[in-house]
């Protein structure tokens, strides 16, 4: 357990339903990503992941501030106890009177403690209506309306006259963020008409030498909108068995360049309008990009190669194993 890590976080956000079908996690997740991209030392504690309890214990004991998002997290005894132990904890609820009533009927003893928490902890409310519910129905005394937040993203408007190269993924070494930067720097030194874009947020606390020649767009809820506007998808990963982002780019009809030791190379090898580079160097990658930029994509062959990756084929493959 890295105690110093938690001590140096500006805020630890605790949740149990990140990336679920519901929307209760989206606003706080967008806030987290924006703060992280701005260089703020944040931590997202997903209780659905392994070692969630140990991380929660460390965050409770050592982090400067704790924010708990949603009823899904507060349903857990571990979270209730953490909030009881932290008088400065923030609670961000999105829940209606009905959902709180259902919780009270299903977990009456836990609901007694939750009522106490709502009365005594700082409540972040999504609307004035929610604030009135917590004040009138649960005697909340410390409420503030923060609302929800819309995605800041807009459909990109890439300029004409240059070739736009894009990558989608977490900003880390394995996904090739540093390598992508090196390719962009080499293109700049040669004066080549490429503009580089990366959609995704950092997944590591380590400071990486990232190039200012890359437009780092951060986490986007709909990265396909960005890929659609680009000319070439560059899979910069050094090790990636079959990244879905690359398959999705190909499905959008995007020229794609990838390193030979990735699974994507199996799909695009010897396909006109795509390229595989054998040496993991900026020079080799840039030469592949230059070649692909001048070629027309063989759409018909690409369609045939993507057929095995359809939902129907995937279902059929799994079903055979179950029969």
ChimeraX commands (.cxc) that place a marker at each C-alpha (Angstrom):
marker #1 position 0.00,0.00,0.00 radius 0.5
marker #1 position 1.55,3.27,-1.16 radius 0.5
marker #1 position 0.58,5.63,1.65 radius 0.5
marker #1 position 2.38,8.62,0.12 radius 0.5
marker #1 position 0.36,8.23,-3.08 radius 0.5
marker #1 position -2.91,8.83,-1.21 radius 0.5
marker #1 position -1.43,11.63,0.86 radius 0.5
marker #1 position -0.54,13.55,-2.29 radius 0.5
marker #1 position -3.91,13.24,-4.04 radius 0.5
marker #1 position -6.00,16.39,-4.29 radius 0.5
marker #1 position -9.14,14.25,-4.19 radius 0.5
marker #1 position -10.05,10.55,-4.17 radius 0.5
marker #1 position -13.36,9.82,-5.92 radius 0.5
marker #1 position -15.09,6.62,-4.79 radius 0.5
marker #1 position -17.69,4.90,-6.95 radius 0.5
marker #1 position -19.13,1.46,-7.68 radius 0.5
marker #1 position -20.86,1.83,-11.03 radius 0.5
marker #1 position -18.35,3.48,-13.39 radius 0.5
marker #1 position -18.99,2.60,-17.05 radius 0.5
marker #1 position -22.35,1.02,-16.27 radius 0.5
marker #1 position -25.44,1.61,-18.41 radius 0.5
marker #1 position -26.74,4.27,-16.03 radius 0.5
marker #1 position -25.63,7.87,-16.06 radius 0.5
marker #1 position -24.91,8.53,-12.37 radius 0.5
marker #1 position -21.15,8.15,-12.85 radius 0.5
marker #1 position -20.71,10.26,-15.98 radius 0.5
marker #1 position -20.48,13.79,-14.56 radius 0.5
marker #1 position -17.99,12.97,-11.85 radius 0.5
marker #1 position -15.96,10.91,-14.32 radius 0.5
marker #1 position -15.81,13.83,-16.74 radius 0.5
marker #1 position -14.72,16.08,-13.89 radius 0.5
marker #1 position -12.02,13.57,-12.93 radius 0.5
marker #1 position -10.68,13.34,-16.48 radius 0.5
marker #1 position -10.62,17.11,-16.96 radius 0.5
marker #1 position -8.78,17.64,-13.66 radius 0.5
marker #1 position -6.33,14.84,-14.47 radius 0.5
marker #1 position -5.57,16.27,-17.90 radius 0.5
marker #1 position -4.99,19.65,-16.24 radius 0.5
marker #1 position -2.26,18.03,-14.15 radius 0.5
marker #1 position -4.16,17.74,-10.89 radius 0.5
marker #1 position -3.22,14.73,-8.69 radius 0.5
marker #1 position -6.55,12.89,-8.65 radius 0.5
marker #1 position -7.46,9.26,-8.06 radius 0.5
marker #1 position -10.56,7.39,-9.21 radius 0.5
marker #1 position -11.28,4.50,-6.84 radius 0.5
marker #1 position -13.50,1.96,-8.61 radius 0.5
marker #1 position -14.91,-0.44,-6.02 radius 0.5
marker #1 position -15.73,-2.94,-8.75 radius 0.5
marker #1 position -12.03,-3.52,-9.36 radius 0.5
marker #1 position -9.75,-5.86,-7.38 radius 0.5
marker #1 position -8.26,-4.49,-4.14 radius 0.5
marker #1 position -11.03,-1.91,-3.93 radius 0.5
marker #1 position -11.42,-2.37,-0.18 radius 0.5
marker #1 position -7.69,-1.95,0.49 radius 0.5
marker #1 position -7.62,1.20,-1.62 radius 0.5
marker #1 position -10.69,2.55,0.17 radius 0.5
marker #1 position -9.03,1.93,3.54 radius 0.5
marker #1 position -5.87,3.76,2.44 radius 0.5
marker #1 position -7.87,6.63,0.98 radius 0.5
marker #1 position -9.95,6.94,4.15 radius 0.5
marker #1 position -6.89,7.03,6.37 radius 0.5
marker #1 position -4.52,9.16,4.32 radius 0.5
marker #1 position -6.13,11.15,1.48 radius 0.5
marker #1 position -6.75,14.88,2.03 radius 0.5
marker #1 position -10.32,14.72,0.65 radius 0.5
marker #1 position -12.79,11.96,-0.17 radius 0.5
marker #1 position -15.82,12.18,-2.47 radius 0.5
marker #1 position -18.34,9.33,-2.71 radius 0.5
marker #1 position -20.42,9.19,-5.88 radius 0.5
marker #1 position -23.89,7.69,-5.95 radius 0.5
marker #1 position -26.05,5.31,-3.98 radius 0.5
marker #1 position -24.38,2.30,-5.60 radius 0.5
marker #1 position -21.27,3.04,-3.55 radius 0.5
marker #1 position -23.11,3.96,-0.36 radius 0.5
marker #1 position -24.90,0.62,-0.36 radius 0.5
marker #1 position -21.65,-0.95,0.82 radius 0.5
marker #1 position -20.85,-1.16,4.50 radius 0.5
marker #1 position -17.20,-0.35,3.78 radius 0.5
marker #1 position -18.17,2.97,2.19 radius 0.5
marker #1 position -20.67,3.85,4.91 radius 0.5
marker #1 position -17.98,3.26,7.52 radius 0.5
marker #1 position -15.45,5.31,5.54 radius 0.5
marker #1 position -17.86,8.25,5.35 radius 0.5
marker #1 position -18.70,7.94,9.04 radius 0.5
marker #1 position -14.97,8.11,9.78 radius 0.5
marker #1 position -14.38,11.17,7.60 radius 0.5
marker #1 position -16.25,14.26,8.76 radius 0.5
marker #1 position -14.98,16.11,5.68 radius 0.5
marker #1 position -16.26,13.55,3.16 radius 0.5
marker #1 position -18.32,14.84,0.24 radius 0.5
marker #1 position -21.40,12.92,-0.95 radius 0.5
marker #1 position -22.61,13.39,-4.54 radius 0.5
marker #1 position -26.04,11.81,-4.96 radius 0.5
marker #1 position -28.15,11.53,-8.10 radius 0.5
marker #1 position -30.94,9.50,-6.55 radius 0.5
marker #1 position -34.68,10.10,-6.44 radius 0.5
marker #1 position -37.08,9.66,-3.54 radius 0.5
marker #1 position -38.17,6.35,-5.06 radius 0.5
marker #1 position -34.67,4.89,-5.25 radius 0.5
marker #1 position -33.89,6.00,-1.69 radius 0.5
marker #1 position -37.21,4.50,-0.59 radius 0.5
marker #1 position -36.35,1.21,-2.28 radius 0.5
marker #1 position -33.01,1.23,-0.49 radius 0.5
marker #1 position -34.72,1.86,2.85 radius 0.5
marker #1 position -37.06,-1.10,2.32 radius 0.5
marker #1 position -34.27,-3.42,1.20 radius 0.5
marker #1 position -31.65,-2.31,3.75 radius 0.5
marker #1 position -33.44,-0.68,6.72 radius 0.5
marker #1 position -30.45,-0.85,9.07 radius 0.5
marker #1 position -28.02,0.60,6.52 radius 0.5
marker #1 position -30.58,3.27,5.70 radius 0.5
marker #1 position -30.47,4.49,9.31 radius 0.5
marker #1 position -26.78,5.21,8.91 radius 0.5
marker #1 position -27.29,6.76,5.48 radius 0.5
marker #1 position -29.88,9.13,6.94 radius 0.5
marker #1 position -27.35,10.18,9.56 radius 0.5
marker #1 position -24.74,10.74,6.84 radius 0.5
marker #1 position -27.10,12.87,4.74 radius 0.5
marker #1 position -27.81,15.01,7.81 radius 0.5
marker #1 position -24.19,15.50,8.83 radius 0.5
marker #1 position -22.03,15.39,5.70 radius 0.5
marker #1 position -21.64,17.89,2.84 radius 0.5
marker #1 position -24.17,16.90,0.17 radius 0.5
marker #1 position -23.51,17.78,-3.48 radius 0.5
marker #1 position -26.88,17.96,-5.26 radius 0.5
marker #1 position -27.66,17.63,-8.95 radius 0.5
marker #1 position -30.58,20.09,-8.81 radius 0.5
marker #1 position -32.58,22.35,-6.52 radius 0.5
marker #1 position -35.25,19.66,-6.52 radius 0.5
marker #1 position -32.74,17.14,-5.19 radius 0.5
marker #1 position -31.52,19.63,-2.61 radius 0.5
marker #1 position -35.11,20.14,-1.41 radius 0.5
marker #1 position -35.56,16.35,-1.11 radius 0.5
marker #1 position -32.45,15.94,1.04 radius 0.5
marker #1 position -33.28,18.98,3.18 radius 0.5
marker #1 position -37.00,18.31,3.70 radius 0.5
marker #1 position -36.96,14.52,3.72 radius 0.5
marker #1 position -33.63,13.80,5.38 radius 0.5
marker #1 position -32.82,17.01,7.28 radius 0.5
marker #1 position -29.63,17.66,5.31 radius 0.5
marker #1 position -28.01,20.79,6.70 radius 0.5
marker #1 position -24.97,21.17,4.43 radius 0.5
marker #1 position -26.09,21.10,0.82 radius 0.5
marker #1 position -24.77,22.73,-2.33 radius 0.5
marker #1 position -26.16,22.41,-5.86 radius 0.5
marker #1 position -23.38,21.53,-8.28 radius 0.5
marker #1 position -25.62,20.09,-11.00 radius 0.5
marker #1 position -24.42,17.66,-13.65 radius 0.5
marker #1 position -21.98,18.39,-16.46 radius 0.5
marker #1 position -22.28,17.94,-20.19 radius 0.5
marker #1 position -19.39,16.55,-22.15 radius 0.5
marker #1 position -17.11,19.39,-23.18 radius 0.5
marker #1 position -16.33,17.69,-26.46 radius 0.5
marker #1 position -17.62,18.87,-29.79 radius 0.5
marker #1 position -17.34,17.19,-33.14 radius 0.5
marker #1 position -13.82,17.99,-34.29 radius 0.5
marker #1 position -13.20,20.30,-37.20 radius 0.5
marker #1 position -9.84,19.25,-38.60 radius 0.5
marker #1 position -8.28,21.76,-40.95 radius 0.5
marker #1 position -7.79,20.98,-44.60 radius 0.5
marker #1 position -4.45,20.79,-46.38 radius 0.5
marker #1 position -2.72,18.43,-43.94 radius 0.5
marker #1 position -2.98,14.71,-43.24 radius 0.5
marker #1 position -4.55,14.08,-39.83 radius 0.5
marker #1 position -3.16,11.08,-37.94 radius 0.5
marker #1 position -5.02,9.86,-34.86 radius 0.5
marker #1 position -4.62,7.39,-32.02 radius 0.5
marker #1 position -7.23,6.40,-29.42 radius 0.5
marker #1 position -6.16,4.95,-26.09 radius 0.5
marker #1 position -4.82,5.57,-22.61 radius 0.5
marker #1 position -1.75,7.78,-22.47 radius 0.5
marker #1 position 0.90,5.31,-21.31 radius 0.5
marker #1 position 4.05,3.58,-22.49 radius 0.5
marker #1 position 2.41,0.36,-23.67 radius 0.5
marker #1 position -0.01,2.24,-25.89 radius 0.5
marker #1 position 2.96,4.11,-27.32 radius 0.5
marker #1 position 2.30,7.68,-26.20 radius 0.5
marker #1 position 6.01,8.47,-26.12 radius 0.5
marker #1 position 6.55,6.71,-29.46 radius 0.5
marker #1 position 3.63,8.66,-30.97 radius 0.5
marker #1 position 5.32,11.84,-29.74 radius 0.5
marker #1 position 8.61,10.80,-31.34 radius 0.5
marker #1 position 6.89,10.20,-34.68 radius 0.5
marker #1 position 5.26,13.64,-34.48 radius 0.5
marker #1 position 8.62,15.25,-33.67 radius 0.5
marker #1 position 10.32,13.47,-36.58 radius 0.5
marker #1 position 7.55,14.60,-38.94 radius 0.5
marker #1 position 8.06,18.15,-37.72 radius 0.5
marker #1 position 11.82,17.99,-38.30 radius 0.5
marker #1 position 11.22,16.85,-41.86 radius 0.5
marker #1 position 8.54,19.47,-42.48 radius 0.5
marker #1 position 5.96,16.85,-43.47 radius 0.5
marker #1 position 2.26,17.84,-43.70 radius 0.5
marker #1 position 1.01,15.62,-40.86 radius 0.5
marker #1 position -1.02,16.73,-37.85 radius 0.5
marker #1 position -1.10,14.27,-34.95 radius 0.5
marker #1 position -4.02,13.77,-32.54 radius 0.5
marker #1 position -4.48,11.58,-29.47 radius 0.5
marker #1 position -7.87,10.88,-27.89 radius 0.5
marker #1 position -7.58,9.40,-24.41 radius 0.5
marker #1 position -6.50,10.26,-20.91 radius 0.5
marker #1 position -3.49,9.43,-18.83 radius 0.5
marker #1 position -3.49,6.05,-17.08 radius 0.5
marker #1 position -0.25,6.51,-15.18 radius 0.5
marker #1 position 1.10,8.91,-12.61 radius 0.5
marker #1 position 4.55,8.90,-14.22 radius 0.5
marker #1 position 5.46,12.00,-16.19 radius 0.5
marker #1 position 6.01,11.05,-19.81 radius 0.5
marker #1 position 7.95,13.09,-22.37 radius 0.5
marker #1 position 4.99,14.01,-24.57 radius 0.5
marker #1 position 5.32,16.20,-27.64 radius 0.5
marker #1 position 3.63,19.55,-28.06 radius 0.5
marker #1 position 3.33,18.66,-31.76 radius 0.5
marker #1 position 0.51,16.29,-30.77 radius 0.5
marker #1 position -2.97,17.61,-30.03 radius 0.5
marker #1 position -3.81,15.82,-26.76 radius 0.5
marker #1 position -7.61,15.92,-26.75 radius 0.5
marker #1 position -8.08,14.00,-23.50 radius 0.5
marker #1 position -10.84,11.57,-22.71 radius 0.5
marker #1 position -13.82,11.80,-25.07 radius 0.5
marker #1 position -17.09,9.97,-24.64 radius 0.5
marker #1 position -17.50,9.45,-28.39 radius 0.5
marker #1 position -14.01,8.97,-29.86 radius 0.5
marker #1 position -15.47,7.67,-33.13 radius 0.5
marker #1 position -16.51,11.23,-33.98 radius 0.5
marker #1 position -12.84,12.17,-33.88 radius 0.5
marker #1 position -11.64,9.13,-35.80 radius 0.5
marker #1 position -14.18,9.82,-38.56 radius 0.5
marker #1 position -12.57,13.20,-39.23 radius 0.5
marker #1 position -9.02,11.85,-39.36 radius 0.5
marker #1 position -7.20,10.47,-42.40 radius 0.5
marker #1 position -5.03,7.74,-40.83 radius 0.5
marker #1 position -5.33,5.75,-37.63 radius 0.5
marker #1 position -1.87,5.11,-36.19 radius 0.5
marker #1 position -1.78,2.28,-33.68 radius 0.5
marker #1 position 1.33,3.27,-31.79 radius 0.5
marker #1 position 1.19,0.37,-29.32 radius 0.5
marker #1 position 4.29,-1.71,-28.85 radius 0.5
marker #1 position 2.25,-4.63,-27.50 radius 0.5
marker #1 position -1.47,-4.95,-28.18 radius 0.5
marker #1 position -3.12,-8.30,-29.00 radius 0.5
marker #1 position -6.17,-6.90,-30.86 radius 0.5
marker #1 position -7.10,-3.36,-29.82 radius 0.5
marker #1 position -10.75,-2.62,-30.42 radius 0.5
marker #1 position -10.03,1.02,-31.25 radius 0.5
marker #1 position -8.05,-0.04,-34.32 radius 0.5
marker #1 position -10.78,-2.42,-35.49 radius 0.5
marker #1 position -13.36,0.33,-35.05 radius 0.5
marker #1 position -11.22,2.72,-37.09 radius 0.5
marker #1 position -10.98,0.12,-39.87 radius 0.5
marker #1 position -14.74,-0.40,-39.70 radius 0.5
marker #1 position -15.08,3.36,-40.31 radius 0.5
marker #1 position -12.98,2.91,-43.44 radius 0.5
marker #1 position -9.85,4.58,-42.07 radius 0.5
marker #1 position -6.39,3.86,-43.37 radius 0.5
marker #1 position -4.44,2.23,-40.57 radius 0.5
marker #1 position -0.76,1.84,-39.70 radius 0.5
marker #1 position 0.44,-0.55,-37.00 radius 0.5
marker #1 position 3.56,-2.21,-35.60 radius 0.5
marker #1 position 4.12,-5.80,-36.75 radius 0.5
marker #1 position 3.94,-7.27,-33.23 radius 0.5
marker #1 position 0.35,-6.18,-32.66 radius 0.5
marker #1 position -2.75,-8.19,-33.51 radius 0.5
marker #1 position -3.91,-5.44,-35.84 radius 0.5
marker #1 position -1.04,-6.33,-38.18 radius 0.5
marker #1 position -2.84,-9.63,-38.89 radius 0.5
marker #1 position -5.79,-7.70,-40.30 radius 0.5
marker #1 position -4.00,-5.07,-42.40 radius 0.5
marker #1 position -0.91,-6.91,-43.68 radius 0.5
marker #1 position -0.49,-6.40,-47.45 radius 0.5
marker #1 position -3.69,-4.36,-47.63 radius 0.5
marker #1 position -3.50,-1.35,-49.94 radius 0.5
marker #1 position -4.05,1.84,-48.00 radius 0.5
marker #1 position -2.73,0.33,-44.78 radius 0.5
marker #1 position 0.79,-0.52,-43.63 radius 0.5
marker #1 position 2.71,-2.56,-41.08 radius 0.5
marker #1 position 6.13,-1.36,-39.93 radius 0.5
marker #1 position 8.64,-3.99,-38.80 radius 0.5
marker #1 position 11.04,-1.79,-36.80 radius 0.5
marker #1 position 9.60,0.04,-33.81 radius 0.5
marker #1 position 11.29,3.32,-34.66 radius 0.5
marker #1 position 9.89,6.73,-35.46 radius 0.5
marker #1 position 11.60,6.66,-38.85 radius 0.5
marker #1 position 10.06,3.33,-39.89 radius 0.5
marker #1 position 6.62,4.39,-38.70 radius 0.5
marker #1 position 6.84,7.71,-40.50 radius 0.5
marker #1 position 7.81,6.03,-43.75 radius 0.5
marker #1 position 4.73,3.79,-43.42 radius 0.5
marker #1 position 2.55,6.85,-42.85 radius 0.5
marker #1 position 3.99,8.60,-45.91 radius 0.5
marker #1 position 3.34,5.57,-48.08 radius 0.5
marker #1 position -0.23,5.11,-46.86 radius 0.5
marker #1 position -1.08,8.81,-47.25 radius 0.5
marker #1 position -0.59,8.50,-51.01 radius 0.5
marker #1 position -2.56,5.27,-51.44 radius 0.5
marker #1 position -6.23,4.51,-51.90 radius 0.5
marker #1 position -7.73,2.15,-49.36 radius 0.5
marker #1 position -8.83,-1.22,-50.73 radius 0.5
marker #1 position -12.29,-1.02,-49.20 radius 0.5
marker #1 position -13.61,-4.30,-50.59 radius 0.5
marker #1 position -10.72,-6.39,-49.30 radius 0.5
marker #1 position -10.93,-4.59,-45.96 radius 0.5
marker #1 position -14.61,-5.46,-45.68 radius 0.5
marker #1 position -13.80,-9.13,-46.24 radius 0.5
marker #1 position -11.05,-9.07,-43.63 radius 0.5
marker #1 position -13.34,-7.50,-41.04 radius 0.5
marker #1 position -16.07,-10.11,-41.55 radius 0.5
marker #1 position -14.60,-12.54,-38.95 radius 0.5
marker #1 position -14.85,-9.75,-36.36 radius 0.5
marker #1 position -18.59,-9.19,-36.74 radius 0.5
marker #1 position -20.96,-9.80,-33.83 radius 0.5
marker #1 position -22.55,-12.69,-35.74 radius 0.5
marker #1 position -19.21,-14.42,-36.24 radius 0.5
marker #1 position -18.19,-13.83,-32.63 radius 0.5
marker #1 position -21.46,-15.31,-31.37 radius 0.5
marker #1 position -21.07,-18.29,-33.65 radius 0.5
marker #1 position -17.53,-18.92,-32.42 radius 0.5
marker #1 position -18.56,-18.86,-28.76 radius 0.5
marker #1 position -21.68,-20.93,-29.42 radius 0.5
marker #1 position -19.60,-23.72,-30.96 radius 0.5
marker #1 position -17.67,-24.02,-27.73 radius 0.5
marker #1 position -20.88,-24.29,-25.72 radius 0.5
marker #1 position -22.50,-26.98,-27.86 radius 0.5
marker link #1:1,2 radius 0.2
marker link #1:2,3 radius 0.2
marker link #1:3,4 radius 0.2
marker link #1:4,5 radius 0.2
marker link #1:5,6 radius 0.2
marker link #1:6,7 radius 0.2
marker link #1:7,8 radius 0.2
marker link #1:8,9 radius 0.2
marker link #1:9,10 radius 0.2
marker link #1:10,11 radius 0.2
marker link #1:11,12 radius 0.2
marker link #1:12,13 radius 0.2
marker link #1:13,14 radius 0.2
marker link #1:14,15 radius 0.2
marker link #1:15,16 radius 0.2
marker link #1:16,17 radius 0.2
marker link #1:17,18 radius 0.2
marker link #1:18,19 radius 0.2
marker link #1:19,20 radius 0.2
marker link #1:20,21 radius 0.2
marker link #1:21,22 radius 0.2
marker link #1:22,23 radius 0.2
marker link #1:23,24 radius 0.2
marker link #1:24,25 radius 0.2
marker link #1:25,26 radius 0.2
marker link #1:26,27 radius 0.2
marker link #1:27,28 radius 0.2
marker link #1:28,29 radius 0.2
marker link #1:29,30 radius 0.2
marker link #1:30,31 radius 0.2
marker link #1:31,32 radius 0.2
marker link #1:32,33 radius 0.2
marker link #1:33,34 radius 0.2
marker link #1:34,35 radius 0.2
marker link #1:35,36 radius 0.2
marker link #1:36,37 radius 0.2
marker link #1:37,38 radius 0.2
marker link #1:38,39 radius 0.2
marker link #1:39,40 radius 0.2
marker link #1:40,41 radius 0.2
marker link #1:41,42 radius 0.2
marker link #1:42,43 radius 0.2
marker link #1:43,44 radius 0.2
marker link #1:44,45 radius 0.2
marker link #1:45,46 radius 0.2
marker link #1:46,47 radius 0.2
marker link #1:47,48 radius 0.2
marker link #1:48,49 radius 0.2
marker link #1:49,50 radius 0.2
marker link #1:50,51 radius 0.2
marker link #1:51,52 radius 0.2
marker link #1:52,53 radius 0.2
marker link #1:53,54 radius 0.2
marker link #1:54,55 radius 0.2
marker link #1:55,56 radius 0.2
marker link #1:56,57 radius 0.2
marker link #1:57,58 radius 0.2
marker link #1:58,59 radius 0.2
marker link #1:59,60 radius 0.2
marker link #1:60,61 radius 0.2
marker link #1:61,62 radius 0.2
marker link #1:62,63 radius 0.2
marker link #1:63,64 radius 0.2
marker link #1:64,65 radius 0.2
marker link #1:65,66 radius 0.2
marker link #1:66,67 radius 0.2
marker link #1:67,68 radius 0.2
marker link #1:68,69 radius 0.2
marker link #1:69,70 radius 0.2
marker link #1:70,71 radius 0.2
marker link #1:71,72 radius 0.2
marker link #1:72,73 radius 0.2
marker link #1:73,74 radius 0.2
marker link #1:74,75 radius 0.2
marker link #1:75,76 radius 0.2
marker link #1:76,77 radius 0.2
marker link #1:77,78 radius 0.2
marker link #1:78,79 radius 0.2
marker link #1:79,80 radius 0.2
marker link #1:80,81 radius 0.2
marker link #1:81,82 radius 0.2
marker link #1:82,83 radius 0.2
marker link #1:83,84 radius 0.2
marker link #1:84,85 radius 0.2
marker link #1:85,86 radius 0.2
marker link #1:86,87 radius 0.2
marker link #1:87,88 radius 0.2
marker link #1:88,89 radius 0.2
marker link #1:89,90 radius 0.2
marker link #1:90,91 radius 0.2
marker link #1:91,92 radius 0.2
marker link #1:92,93 radius 0.2
marker link #1:93,94 radius 0.2
marker link #1:94,95 radius 0.2
marker link #1:95,96 radius 0.2
marker link #1:96,97 radius 0.2
marker link #1:97,98 radius 0.2
marker link #1:98,99 radius 0.2
marker link #1:99,100 radius 0.2
marker link #1:100,101 radius 0.2
marker link #1:101,102 radius 0.2
marker link #1:102,103 radius 0.2
marker link #1:103,104 radius 0.2
marker link #1:104,105 radius 0.2
marker link #1:105,106 radius 0.2
marker link #1:106,107 radius 0.2
marker link #1:107,108 radius 0.2
marker link #1:108,109 radius 0.2
marker link #1:109,110 radius 0.2
marker link #1:110,111 radius 0.2
marker link #1:111,112 radius 0.2
marker link #1:112,113 radius 0.2
marker link #1:113,114 radius 0.2
marker link #1:114,115 radius 0.2
marker link #1:115,116 radius 0.2
marker link #1:116,117 radius 0.2
marker link #1:117,118 radius 0.2
marker link #1:118,119 radius 0.2
marker link #1:119,120 radius 0.2
marker link #1:120,121 radius 0.2
marker link #1:121,122 radius 0.2
marker link #1:122,123 radius 0.2
marker link #1:123,124 radius 0.2
marker link #1:124,125 radius 0.2
marker link #1:125,126 radius 0.2
marker link #1:126,127 radius 0.2
marker link #1:127,128 radius 0.2
marker link #1:128,129 radius 0.2
marker link #1:129,130 radius 0.2
marker link #1:130,131 radius 0.2
marker link #1:131,132 radius 0.2
marker link #1:132,133 radius 0.2
marker link #1:133,134 radius 0.2
marker link #1:134,135 radius 0.2
marker link #1:135,136 radius 0.2
marker link #1:136,137 radius 0.2
marker link #1:137,138 radius 0.2
marker link #1:138,139 radius 0.2
marker link #1:139,140 radius 0.2
marker link #1:140,141 radius 0.2
marker link #1:141,142 radius 0.2
marker link #1:142,143 radius 0.2
marker link #1:143,144 radius 0.2
marker link #1:144,145 radius 0.2
marker link #1:145,146 radius 0.2
marker link #1:146,147 radius 0.2
marker link #1:147,148 radius 0.2
marker link #1:148,149 radius 0.2
marker link #1:149,150 radius 0.2
marker link #1:150,151 radius 0.2
marker link #1:151,152 radius 0.2
marker link #1:152,153 radius 0.2
marker link #1:153,154 radius 0.2
marker link #1:154,155 radius 0.2
marker link #1:155,156 radius 0.2
marker link #1:156,157 radius 0.2
marker link #1:157,158 radius 0.2
marker link #1:158,159 radius 0.2
marker link #1:159,160 radius 0.2
marker link #1:160,161 radius 0.2
marker link #1:161,162 radius 0.2
marker link #1:162,163 radius 0.2
marker link #1:163,164 radius 0.2
marker link #1:164,165 radius 0.2
marker link #1:165,166 radius 0.2
marker link #1:166,167 radius 0.2
marker link #1:167,168 radius 0.2
marker link #1:168,169 radius 0.2
marker link #1:169,170 radius 0.2
marker link #1:170,171 radius 0.2
marker link #1:171,172 radius 0.2
marker link #1:172,173 radius 0.2
marker link #1:173,174 radius 0.2
marker link #1:174,175 radius 0.2
marker link #1:175,176 radius 0.2
marker link #1:176,177 radius 0.2
marker link #1:177,178 radius 0.2
marker link #1:178,179 radius 0.2
marker link #1:179,180 radius 0.2
marker link #1:180,181 radius 0.2
marker link #1:181,182 radius 0.2
marker link #1:182,183 radius 0.2
marker link #1:183,184 radius 0.2
marker link #1:184,185 radius 0.2
marker link #1:185,186 radius 0.2
marker link #1:186,187 radius 0.2
marker link #1:187,188 radius 0.2
marker link #1:188,189 radius 0.2
marker link #1:189,190 radius 0.2
marker link #1:190,191 radius 0.2
marker link #1:191,192 radius 0.2
marker link #1:192,193 radius 0.2
marker link #1:193,194 radius 0.2
marker link #1:194,195 radius 0.2
marker link #1:195,196 radius 0.2
marker link #1:196,197 radius 0.2
marker link #1:197,198 radius 0.2
marker link #1:198,199 radius 0.2
marker link #1:199,200 radius 0.2
marker link #1:200,201 radius 0.2
marker link #1:201,202 radius 0.2
marker link #1:202,203 radius 0.2
marker link #1:203,204 radius 0.2
marker link #1:204,205 radius 0.2
marker link #1:205,206 radius 0.2
marker link #1:206,207 radius 0.2
marker link #1:207,208 radius 0.2
marker link #1:208,209 radius 0.2
marker link #1:209,210 radius 0.2
marker link #1:210,211 radius 0.2
marker link #1:211,212 radius 0.2
marker link #1:212,213 radius 0.2
marker link #1:213,214 radius 0.2
marker link #1:214,215 radius 0.2
marker link #1:215,216 radius 0.2
marker link #1:216,217 radius 0.2
marker link #1:217,218 radius 0.2
marker link #1:218,219 radius 0.2
marker link #1:219,220 radius 0.2
marker link #1:220,221 radius 0.2
marker link #1:221,222 radius 0.2
marker link #1:222,223 radius 0.2
marker link #1:223,224 radius 0.2
marker link #1:224,225 radius 0.2
marker link #1:225,226 radius 0.2
marker link #1:226,227 radius 0.2
marker link #1:227,228 radius 0.2
marker link #1:228,229 radius 0.2
marker link #1:229,230 radius 0.2
marker link #1:230,231 radius 0.2
marker link #1:231,232 radius 0.2
marker link #1:232,233 radius 0.2
marker link #1:233,234 radius 0.2
marker link #1:234,235 radius 0.2
marker link #1:235,236 radius 0.2
marker link #1:236,237 radius 0.2
marker link #1:237,238 radius 0.2
marker link #1:238,239 radius 0.2
marker link #1:239,240 radius 0.2
marker link #1:240,241 radius 0.2
marker link #1:241,242 radius 0.2
marker link #1:242,243 radius 0.2
marker link #1:243,244 radius 0.2
marker link #1:244,245 radius 0.2
marker link #1:245,246 radius 0.2
marker link #1:246,247 radius 0.2
marker link #1:247,248 radius 0.2
marker link #1:248,249 radius 0.2
marker link #1:249,250 radius 0.2
marker link #1:250,251 radius 0.2
marker link #1:251,252 radius 0.2
marker link #1:252,253 radius 0.2
marker link #1:253,254 radius 0.2
marker link #1:254,255 radius 0.2
marker link #1:255,256 radius 0.2
marker link #1:256,257 radius 0.2
marker link #1:257,258 radius 0.2
marker link #1:258,259 radius 0.2
marker link #1:259,260 radius 0.2
marker link #1:260,261 radius 0.2
marker link #1:261,262 radius 0.2
marker link #1:262,263 radius 0.2
marker link #1:263,264 radius 0.2
marker link #1:264,265 radius 0.2
marker link #1:265,266 radius 0.2
marker link #1:266,267 radius 0.2
marker link #1:267,268 radius 0.2
marker link #1:268,269 radius 0.2
marker link #1:269,270 radius 0.2
marker link #1:270,271 radius 0.2
marker link #1:271,272 radius 0.2
marker link #1:272,273 radius 0.2
marker link #1:273,274 radius 0.2
marker link #1:274,275 radius 0.2
marker link #1:275,276 radius 0.2
marker link #1:276,277 radius 0.2
marker link #1:277,278 radius 0.2
marker link #1:278,279 radius 0.2
marker link #1:279,280 radius 0.2
marker link #1:280,281 radius 0.2
marker link #1:281,282 radius 0.2
marker link #1:282,283 radius 0.2
marker link #1:283,284 radius 0.2
marker link #1:284,285 radius 0.2
marker link #1:285,286 radius 0.2
marker link #1:286,287 radius 0.2
marker link #1:287,288 radius 0.2
marker link #1:288,289 radius 0.2
marker link #1:289,290 radius 0.2
marker link #1:290,291 radius 0.2
marker link #1:291,292 radius 0.2
marker link #1:292,293 radius 0.2
marker link #1:293,294 radius 0.2
marker link #1:294,295 radius 0.2
marker link #1:295,296 radius 0.2
marker link #1:296,297 radius 0.2
marker link #1:297,298 radius 0.2
marker link #1:298,299 radius 0.2
marker link #1:299,300 radius 0.2
marker link #1:300,301 radius 0.2
marker link #1:301,302 radius 0.2
marker link #1:302,303 radius 0.2
marker link #1:303,304 radius 0.2
marker link #1:304,305 radius 0.2
marker link #1:305,306 radius 0.2
marker link #1:306,307 radius 0.2
marker link #1:307,308 radius 0.2
marker link #1:308,309 radius 0.2
marker link #1:309,310 radius 0.2
marker link #1:310,311 radius 0.2
marker link #1:311,312 radius 0.2
marker link #1:312,313 radius 0.2
marker link #1:313,314 radius 0.2
marker link #1:314,315 radius 0.2
marker link #1:315,316 radius 0.2
marker link #1:316,317 radius 0.2
marker link #1:317,318 radius 0.2
marker link #1:318,319 radius 0.2
marker link #1:319,320 radius 0.2
marker link #1:320,321 radius 0.2
marker link #1:321,322 radius 0.2
marker link #1:322,323 radius 0.2
view
